[in-house]
Each structure stands twice: as C-alpha cells, then as structure tokens.
Amino acid sequence: MTHDIIIVGAGGFGREAAWTLERINEVTPTWRIIGFADDAPALASGSIEGYPLLGAPEKASCDHPGAAVFVAVGDNATREKVYRRLRG
C-alpha cells in the first residue's frame, strides 16, 4: 500500500527528501510523491526532478486532502513557521 506525500520546499533539502523517498520505494513501495509545494512565486508551476510544482503549501494540501506532508525547509526557524502555518 502506498501513501501520498507532498514535499514542502523545492530547494536542496526538498530534492534530497524526494531522493530518499525514491530509495525507500525501491525496497518497499511506500510513498507516492505528489510533488513539491513552495511559497516562492517562481516555483508556482513547472516541475523539478520530474515532479510537479504545486504552488503554495496550503493550496497543495487543500488540493490533496489526506496526503502526508514533509516540510523539507533547511532553516530551522522557517521550517517551524511553515509547520505551524500548515497545522492551522
């Protein structure tokens, strides 16, 4: 059984998270990466590493209810702010 997941952060940490999930899936298919969500306007559309850019994290999570969210933002303070925003 696979679970949908959205990676928040389309920078280096986000790409590393996608790579890690892909390696996990090679052993046991577990995650279906929906795409990357990011607040940066330049990352509102297109794709990275073959996965779609989904726009802002709030929009992406509303568009894909039930999907897990991995906040892959390198800066600790920013990661916490994004996490708290998404928790509501």
C-alpha positions as CSV (number, residue, x, y, z in Angstrom):
1,M,0.0,0.0,0.0
2,T,1.4,3.4,-0.9
3,H,0.7,6.8,0.7
4,D,0.5,10.1,-1.0
5,I,3.0,12.7,0.2
6,I,3.7,16.3,-0.6
7,I,7.2,17.7,-0.1
8,V,7.1,21.3,1.1
9,G,10.3,23.1,-0.1
10,A,11.6,22.8,-3.6
11,G,15.2,23.6,-2.7
12,G,18.1,21.3,-2.0
13,F,16.6,19.7,1.2
14,G,13.3,19.0,-0.7
15,R,15.2,17.3,-3.6
16,E,17.1,15.2,-1.0
17,A,13.8,14.2,0.6
18,A,12.5,13.1,-2.8
19,W,15.7,11.1,-3.5
20,T,15.4,9.4,-0.1
21,L,11.7,8.5,-0.6
22,E,12.6,7.1,-4.1
23,R,15.3,4.9,-2.4
24,I,12.8,3.7,0.2
25,N,10.3,2.9,-2.7
26,E,13.0,0.7,-4.4
27,V,12.9,-1.6,-1.4
28,T,9.3,-1.3,-0.3
29,P,6.9,0.8,-2.4
30,T,5.5,3.1,0.3
31,W,5.3,6.7,-1.0
32,R,3.7,8.3,-4.0
33,I,5.3,11.7,-4.3
34,I,2.5,14.1,-5.4
35,G,5.0,16.9,-6.0
36,F,6.7,19.9,-4.4
37,A,4.9,22.8,-2.7
38,D,6.8,26.1,-2.2
39,D,5.8,29.7,-1.4
40,A,8.3,31.2,-3.9
41,P,6.3,32.7,-6.9
42,A,9.0,31.4,-9.3
43,L,8.1,27.8,-8.1
44,A,4.4,28.0,-8.6
45,S,4.3,25.9,-11.7
46,G,6.5,23.6,-13.7
47,S,8.4,20.7,-12.4
48,I,11.6,19.7,-10.5
49,E,13.2,16.3,-10.6
50,G,10.2,15.1,-12.7
51,Y,7.7,16.0,-10.0
52,P,5.2,18.9,-10.5
53,L,5.4,22.1,-8.6
54,L,2.1,22.5,-6.8
55,G,2.3,26.2,-5.6
56,A,1.8,27.3,-2.1
57,P,1.8,24.6,0.7
58,E,-1.7,25.5,1.9
59,K,-3.1,25.2,-1.7
60,A,-1.3,21.9,-2.3
61,S,-2.6,20.3,0.9
62,C,-6.1,21.5,0.2
63,D,-5.9,20.1,-3.4
64,H,-4.7,16.8,-2.0
65,P,-6.6,16.1,1.3
66,G,-5.2,13.1,3.1
67,A,-1.7,13.4,1.7
68,A,1.1,13.4,4.1
69,V,3.3,16.5,4.2
70,F,7.0,16.5,4.7
71,V,8.4,20.0,5.5
72,A,11.8,20.0,3.8
73,V,13.0,23.5,4.6
74,G,16.6,23.8,5.7
75,D,16.3,26.8,8.0
76,N,15.0,25.6,11.4
77,A,13.1,28.7,12.2
78,T,11.5,28.9,8.8
79,R,10.7,25.2,8.9
80,E,8.9,25.6,12.2
81,K,6.9,28.6,10.9
82,V,5.8,26.6,7.8
83,Y,4.9,23.6,10.1
84,R,2.8,25.8,12.4
85,R,1.1,27.5,9.4
86,L,0.1,24.1,8.0
87,R,-1.1,22.8,11.3
88,G,-3.5,25.6,11.5
